Amino acid sequence: MIRGLYDVAKRLEKLKIPFVLLRGDPVESFTSYIKQSNTGEIIVDFDPLKIKQQWISGVIANTVAKFIEVDGHNIVPARQASDKLEYGAYTLRPKIHRQLHGYLEDLPELKPMATNNFRGFSFEPGQLIGSMKLDKGAGPVQWPLPGEEHARKLLRKFIAEKMPAYSEKRNDPNADHTSNLSPYLHFGQIFSGRIASEVIRNHASDENSEAFLGELIVRKELSDNFCLFNPDYDNVNGFHEWAKKTHMEHERDEREFIYSLEQFERAITHDPLWNAAQTEMVSTGKMHGYMRMYWAKKILEWTASAEDAMKTAIYLNDRYELDGRDPNGYAGIAWSIGGVHDRAWTERPVFGKIRYMNDKGCRRKFDVNAYINRIMHSDKREQ
């Protein structure tokens, strides 16, 4: 994030657009800056998460400046796409598609400001990072080079090399056929509208592009809808009633294994596949989407309750994933553990009517042993 902000600062300097980096409590530091600079109008980026909404509300309550919210998270703005909590992709999809064409526009290139009073602001990323109190247990990773230009290069490479077989290979964790753009989307270093426009412009419409755009647009915007209209997106109270009921009915079911948070975090369960998925997340800052579903569902199976499972999965996801603390993460965990955006399935112990996943199912999808060997014999996180 910080190195990406450095790239933003350098680019804005060329465009003669002032850049200021504030530190401290978001409400206090931003409110103070607004008053000192005599700012009359503020444009903020939409974010459905509670803490971001609280920050914005806090600033609004302490200033008289005009506020404008722009949704850079989504192509169709979340508040425009729907005015209620959607049950699933099938209810949101037609609403998105009806409006999508009007929002898929080419983004204009920024031109330098015609100003004589530009005052630049610069900072050294390493020095700033060194002065911050950071969680050293989740260190930096080597593979994603931060910034907008690197995001665009990764997008072009994805379209040229991976898109032609995306539909066939996207669910194989060994194929490395995902876009790897989620960290850049999360930190605002590329806009989903730009990604969609580039795909549409440079790849013929087929099952591959349709599968990718479905994930980028409908699934991503469904996650924002979930967090925007469900204040309990991060706990079991956000589940459907049928899911709450089935968890309650099976809470006393005997678990074959119960693991502590430390055991999960250190990847020392009895399951080599789960351990590999956890290790991949800790060592690279990412986990393949198919494995993240398996990973979360096993946490449900090996904890005393759905409440414990949610807390454990969210803690691990938000600490180690580069795209942690994101609507996609909260929605994905709620889907895996609480059946959100899903339906009731055949009842079984512990899971109740929540969709079940196991090792055998994974083995039918991909070479599990190859995945385990690859992850457990590499370490891509800087020490």
C-alpha positions as CSV (number, residue, x, y, z in Angstrom):
1,M,0.0,0.0,0.0
2,I,2.7,2.5,1.0
3,R,4.9,1.8,-2.0
4,G,1.8,2.1,-4.2
5,L,1.1,5.5,-2.6
6,Y,4.6,6.6,-3.4
7,D,4.0,5.8,-7.1
8,V,0.8,7.9,-6.8
9,A,2.7,10.8,-5.3
10,K,5.3,10.8,-8.0
11,R,2.8,10.6,-10.8
12,L,0.7,13.4,-9.3
13,E,3.8,15.5,-9.0
14,K,4.2,15.3,-12.8
15,L,0.6,16.3,-13.2
16,K,1.0,19.3,-10.8
17,I,-1.6,17.8,-8.5
18,P,-0.8,18.2,-4.7
19,F,-0.5,15.1,-2.6
20,V,-0.6,15.0,1.2
21,L,-0.1,12.0,3.3
22,L,-1.7,12.2,6.8
23,R,-0.9,9.9,9.8
24,G,-2.8,9.3,12.9
25,D,-6.4,8.7,13.8
26,P,-8.3,9.1,10.4
27,V,-11.1,11.2,11.8
28,E,-9.0,13.5,13.9
29,S,-6.1,13.9,11.4
30,F,-8.4,14.5,8.4
31,T,-10.7,16.8,10.2
32,S,-7.8,18.9,11.4
33,Y,-6.4,19.1,7.9
34,I,-9.7,20.1,6.4
35,K,-10.0,23.0,8.8
36,Q,-6.4,24.1,8.4
37,S,-6.6,24.1,4.6
38,N,-10.0,25.7,4.6
39,T,-11.3,22.9,2.3
40,G,-14.8,23.5,1.0
41,E,-15.5,20.2,-0.9
42,I,-14.4,16.7,-0.2
43,I,-14.6,13.7,-2.5
44,V,-14.3,10.3,-0.8
45,D,-14.1,6.8,-2.3
46,F,-17.0,4.5,-1.4
47,D,-16.2,1.6,0.8
48,P,-18.9,-0.7,2.3
49,L,-17.0,-1.8,5.3
50,K,-18.1,-0.6,8.7
51,I,-14.9,1.0,9.8
52,K,-14.6,3.1,6.7
53,Q,-18.2,4.2,6.9
54,Q,-17.5,5.2,10.6
55,W,-14.5,7.2,9.5
56,I,-16.4,9.1,6.9
57,S,-19.4,9.7,9.2
58,G,-17.0,11.0,11.9
59,V,-15.4,13.5,9.5
60,I,-18.8,14.7,8.2
61,A,-20.0,15.2,11.8
62,N,-17.0,17.5,12.5
63,T,-16.8,19.6,9.4
64,V,-19.1,21.9,7.3
65,A,-17.5,20.9,4.0
66,K,-19.5,19.4,1.2
67,F,-19.1,15.7,0.8
68,I,-19.3,13.7,-2.5
69,E,-18.9,9.9,-2.6
70,V,-17.6,8.2,-5.7
71,D,-17.7,4.5,-6.0
72,G,-14.3,3.4,-7.3
73,H,-14.8,-0.1,-5.9
74,N,-17.4,-1.1,-8.5
75,I,-18.3,-0.6,-12.1
76,V,-22.0,-0.2,-11.4
77,P,-22.0,1.8,-8.1
78,A,-23.2,-0.4,-5.2
79,R,-25.9,2.1,-4.1
80,Q,-27.1,2.3,-7.7
81,A,-27.0,-1.5,-8.4
82,S,-29.4,-2.4,-5.7
83,D,-31.1,-0.7,-2.7
84,K,-31.3,-3.9,-0.6
85,L,-29.4,-7.0,0.5
86,E,-29.4,-9.5,-2.4
87,Y,-29.9,-13.2,-1.8
88,G,-27.4,-14.3,-4.3
89,A,-25.7,-13.7,-7.7
90,Y,-28.8,-14.7,-9.5
91,T,-30.8,-11.9,-8.0
92,L,-28.1,-9.2,-8.5
93,R,-26.9,-10.3,-12.0
94,P,-29.9,-8.9,-14.0
95,K,-29.8,-5.6,-12.0
96,I,-26.1,-5.3,-12.9
97,H,-26.5,-6.3,-16.5
98,R,-29.3,-3.8,-17.1
99,Q,-27.0,-0.9,-16.0
100,L,-23.6,-2.2,-17.0
101,H,-23.4,-0.7,-20.5
102,G,-23.9,2.8,-19.2
103,Y,-20.9,2.5,-16.9
104,L,-18.4,0.7,-19.1
105,E,-16.7,3.7,-20.5
106,D,-13.0,4.3,-21.4
107,L,-11.2,6.2,-18.7
108,P,-9.7,9.5,-19.9
109,E,-6.0,10.1,-19.3
110,L,-5.2,12.8,-16.8
111,K,-3.6,16.0,-18.1
112,P,-1.2,18.2,-16.1
113,M,-2.9,21.0,-14.1
114,A,-2.4,24.5,-15.4
115,T,-1.3,26.0,-12.1
116,N,1.6,28.1,-10.8
117,N,1.1,27.5,-7.1
118,F,1.8,23.7,-7.0
119,R,3.5,22.6,-3.8
120,G,4.9,19.1,-4.1
121,F,5.1,16.6,-1.3
122,S,7.4,13.6,-1.2
123,F,8.3,10.8,1.2
124,E,10.6,7.9,1.2
125,P,8.7,4.6,1.5
126,G,11.3,2.6,3.4
127,Q,11.8,5.4,5.9
128,L,8.1,5.7,6.5
129,I,7.6,2.0,6.9
130,G,10.5,1.9,9.3
131,S,8.8,4.5,11.5
132,M,5.5,2.6,11.8
133,K,4.4,0.0,14.3
134,L,3.8,-3.0,12.0
135,D,2.9,-6.6,12.5
136,K,6.3,-8.2,11.8
137,G,4.8,-11.6,12.0
138,A,3.3,-11.1,8.5
139,G,6.2,-9.7,6.6
140,P,6.5,-8.4,3.0
141,V,6.3,-10.7,0.0
142,Q,8.3,-10.7,-3.1
143,W,6.0,-11.5,-6.0
144,P,3.7,-8.4,-6.4
145,L,5.4,-5.3,-7.5
146,P,3.2,-2.4,-6.3
147,G,1.7,0.4,-8.3
148,E,-0.6,1.1,-11.2
149,E,1.9,0.4,-13.9
150,H,2.7,-3.0,-12.6
151,A,-1.0,-3.7,-12.3
152,R,-1.5,-2.8,-16.0
153,K,1.4,-5.0,-17.0
154,L,0.0,-7.9,-15.1
155,L,-3.4,-7.4,-16.7
156,R,-2.0,-7.4,-20.2
157,K,0.0,-10.5,-19.5
158,F,-3.2,-12.2,-18.1
159,I,-5.2,-11.3,-21.2
160,A,-2.5,-12.5,-23.6
161,E,-1.3,-15.7,-21.8
162,K,-4.1,-16.9,-19.5
163,M,-7.4,-15.8,-20.7
164,P,-7.5,-18.3,-23.7
165,A,-7.9,-21.2,-21.3
166,Y,-9.3,-19.4,-18.2
167,S,-12.6,-21.3,-18.0
168,E,-10.8,-24.6,-18.1
169,K,-8.0,-24.0,-15.8
170,R,-9.2,-21.3,-13.3
171,N,-10.1,-23.8,-10.6
172,D,-6.8,-25.7,-10.7
173,P,-4.5,-24.3,-8.0
174,N,-1.5,-25.8,-9.8
175,A,-2.2,-24.1,-13.1
176,D,-1.5,-20.5,-12.0
177,H,-4.2,-19.3,-14.3
178,T,-5.8,-16.6,-12.2
179,S,-5.2,-12.9,-12.8
180,N,-3.4,-12.2,-9.5
181,L,-5.0,-8.7,-9.6
182,S,-6.9,-8.9,-6.3
183,P,-4.2,-7.1,-4.2
184,Y,-4.2,-4.2,-6.8
185,L,-7.9,-4.0,-6.7
186,H,-8.0,-4.1,-2.9
187,F,-5.5,-1.2,-2.6
188,G,-7.0,0.8,-5.4
189,Q,-4.1,0.5,-7.7
190,I,-6.3,-0.5,-10.6
191,F,-10.0,0.0,-11.2
192,S,-12.3,-3.0,-12.1
193,G,-13.8,-0.9,-14.9
194,R,-10.4,-0.6,-16.5
195,I,-9.8,-4.3,-16.3
196,A,-13.2,-5.1,-17.8
197,S,-12.7,-2.6,-20.6
198,E,-9.3,-4.1,-21.4
199,V,-10.7,-7.6,-21.5
200,I,-13.6,-6.6,-23.8
201,R,-11.3,-4.6,-26.1
202,N,-8.5,-7.2,-26.4
203,H,-10.3,-10.6,-26.1
204,A,-13.2,-12.0,-28.1
205,S,-16.3,-12.7,-26.1
206,D,-16.3,-16.4,-25.3
207,E,-16.7,-18.7,-22.3
208,N,-13.3,-17.6,-20.9
209,S,-13.9,-13.9,-20.9
210,E,-17.5,-14.4,-19.7
211,A,-16.3,-16.5,-16.8
212,F,-13.7,-13.9,-15.8
213,L,-16.0,-10.9,-16.2
214,G,-18.7,-12.7,-14.2
215,E,-16.3,-13.0,-11.3
216,L,-14.9,-9.5,-11.7
217,I,-18.2,-7.8,-11.9
218,V,-21.2,-9.7,-10.5
219,R,-19.4,-11.7,-7.8
220,K,-17.2,-8.8,-6.7
221,E,-20.2,-6.4,-6.6
222,L,-22.3,-9.0,-4.8
223,S,-19.6,-8.9,-2.0
224,D,-19.9,-5.2,-1.7
225,N,-23.7,-5.5,-1.6
226,F,-23.4,-8.0,1.2
227,C,-21.2,-5.8,3.3
228,L,-23.1,-2.6,2.5
229,F,-26.5,-3.9,3.5
230,N,-25.6,-6.5,6.1
231,P,-23.9,-4.9,9.2
232,D,-23.2,-8.4,10.5
233,Y,-21.1,-9.4,7.5
234,D,-18.3,-10.5,9.9
235,N,-20.2,-12.7,12.3
236,V,-22.8,-15.4,12.4
237,N,-25.7,-13.0,12.9
238,G,-25.3,-12.1,9.2
239,F,-26.2,-15.7,8.1
240,H,-29.6,-16.6,6.7
241,E,-32.1,-18.0,9.2
242,W,-31.8,-21.5,7.8
243,A,-28.0,-21.4,8.3
244,K,-28.3,-20.1,11.9
245,K,-30.8,-22.9,12.6
246,T,-28.7,-25.7,11.2
247,H,-25.6,-24.4,13.1
248,M,-27.6,-24.3,16.3
249,E,-28.9,-27.9,15.8
250,H,-25.4,-29.2,15.2
251,E,-23.4,-27.2,17.6
252,R,-23.1,-30.1,20.0
253,D,-22.1,-32.6,17.3
254,E,-18.8,-34.4,18.1
255,R,-15.9,-33.1,16.2
256,E,-13.2,-35.5,15.2
257,F,-10.6,-32.8,15.6
258,I,-10.5,-29.5,17.4
259,Y,-7.6,-27.1,16.8
260,S,-6.6,-23.9,18.6
261,L,-5.9,-20.6,16.7
262,E,-2.2,-21.2,17.2
263,Q,-2.3,-24.6,15.6
264,F,-4.3,-23.3,12.6
265,E,-1.9,-20.3,12.3
266,R,1.2,-22.6,12.4
267,A,-0.4,-25.0,9.9
268,I,0.0,-28.1,12.1
269,T,-3.3,-29.9,11.6
270,H,-3.6,-33.6,10.6
271,D,-4.5,-32.6,7.0
272,P,-1.5,-32.0,4.6
273,L,-3.8,-30.2,2.1
274,W,-5.1,-27.7,4.6
275,N,-1.6,-27.2,6.0
276,A,-0.4,-26.4,2.5
277,A,-3.2,-23.9,1.9
278,Q,-2.4,-22.1,5.1
279,T,1.3,-22.2,4.4
280,E,0.7,-20.7,0.9
281,M,-1.2,-17.9,2.5
282,V,1.4,-17.1,5.1
283,S,4.4,-17.4,2.7
284,T,2.9,-15.6,-0.4
285,G,0.1,-13.4,0.9
286,K,-2.4,-15.2,-1.3
287,M,-4.4,-18.4,-1.6
288,H,-6.1,-19.8,-4.7
289,G,-9.9,-19.1,-4.5
290,Y,-10.8,-22.8,-4.7
291,M,-8.4,-23.6,-1.8
292,R,-9.7,-20.7,0.2
293,M,-13.2,-22.3,0.2
294,Y,-11.8,-25.6,1.3
295,W,-9.6,-23.9,3.9
296,A,-12.6,-22.0,5.5
297,K,-14.9,-25.0,5.5
298,K,-12.3,-27.1,7.3
299,I,-12.0,-24.4,10.0
300,L,-15.7,-24.8,10.5
301,E,-15.3,-28.6,10.8
302,W,-12.4,-28.3,13.3
303,T,-13.7,-25.6,15.7
304,A,-16.2,-25.8,18.5
305,S,-18.8,-23.5,16.8
306,A,-19.6,-21.4,13.8
307,E,-18.8,-18.3,15.9
308,D,-15.3,-19.6,16.6
309,A,-14.8,-20.6,12.9
310,M,-15.8,-17.1,11.7
311,K,-13.4,-15.4,14.2
312,T,-10.5,-17.8,13.3
313,A,-11.0,-17.5,9.5
314,I,-11.3,-13.8,9.5
315,Y,-8.3,-13.3,11.8
316,L,-6.1,-15.5,9.6
317,N,-7.4,-14.1,6.3
318,D,-7.1,-10.5,7.4
319,R,-3.6,-10.9,8.9
320,Y,-2.0,-12.8,6.0
321,E,-3.9,-12.2,2.8
322,L,-2.8,-9.2,0.7
323,D,-6.4,-8.7,-0.1
324,G,-7.5,-9.1,3.5
325,R,-10.0,-6.8,5.2
326,D,-11.9,-6.7,1.9
327,P,-15.6,-7.3,1.1
328,N,-14.6,-10.3,-1.1
329,G,-12.9,-11.9,1.9
330,Y,-15.8,-11.4,4.3
331,A,-18.4,-12.6,1.7
332,G,-16.3,-15.7,0.8
333,I,-15.8,-16.7,4.5
334,A,-19.6,-16.2,5.2
335,W,-20.4,-18.3,2.1
336,S,-18.0,-21.1,3.3
337,I,-19.1,-21.1,6.9
338,G,-22.6,-19.7,6.8
339,G,-24.1,-20.5,3.4
340,V,-24.4,-16.9,2.5
341,H,-25.3,-16.6,-1.3
342,D,-25.8,-20.3,-1.3
343,R,-28.6,-22.8,-0.6
344,A,-29.2,-25.5,2.0
345,W,-27.7,-28.9,1.1
346,T,-28.0,-32.5,2.3
347,E,-27.7,-32.5,6.1
348,R,-24.6,-34.0,7.6
349,P,-22.9,-34.0,11.0
350,V,-21.2,-30.7,12.1
351,F,-22.0,-28.9,8.9
352,G,-25.7,-29.4,9.0
353,K,-27.1,-28.1,5.7
354,I,-24.0,-26.0,4.9
355,R,-22.3,-27.1,1.7
356,Y,-19.6,-29.7,2.4
357,M,-16.1,-30.0,0.9
358,N,-13.5,-32.7,1.5
359,D,-10.1,-33.9,0.3
360,K,-11.6,-36.4,-2.1
361,G,-13.5,-33.7,-3.9
362,C,-10.3,-31.7,-4.3
363,R,-8.5,-34.7,-5.7
364,R,-11.1,-35.0,-8.4
365,K,-10.4,-31.4,-9.3
366,F,-6.6,-31.2,-9.4
367,D,-3.4,-33.0,-8.4
368,V,-3.4,-32.5,-4.7
369,N,0.0,-34.1,-4.1
370,A,1.6,-31.8,-6.6
371,Y,0.0,-28.8,-4.8
372,I,1.2,-29.9,-1.4
373,N,4.8,-30.6,-2.6
374,R,5.0,-27.3,-4.4
375,I,3.8,-25.2,-1.5
376,M,5.7,-27.1,1.3
377,H,9.0,-26.9,-0.5
378,S,9.1,-23.2,-1.4
379,D,9.1,-20.0,0.6
380,K,8.3,-16.8,-1.3
381,R,8.0,-14.5,1.7
382,E,11.0,-12.4,2.5
383,Q,12.6,-13.3,5.8
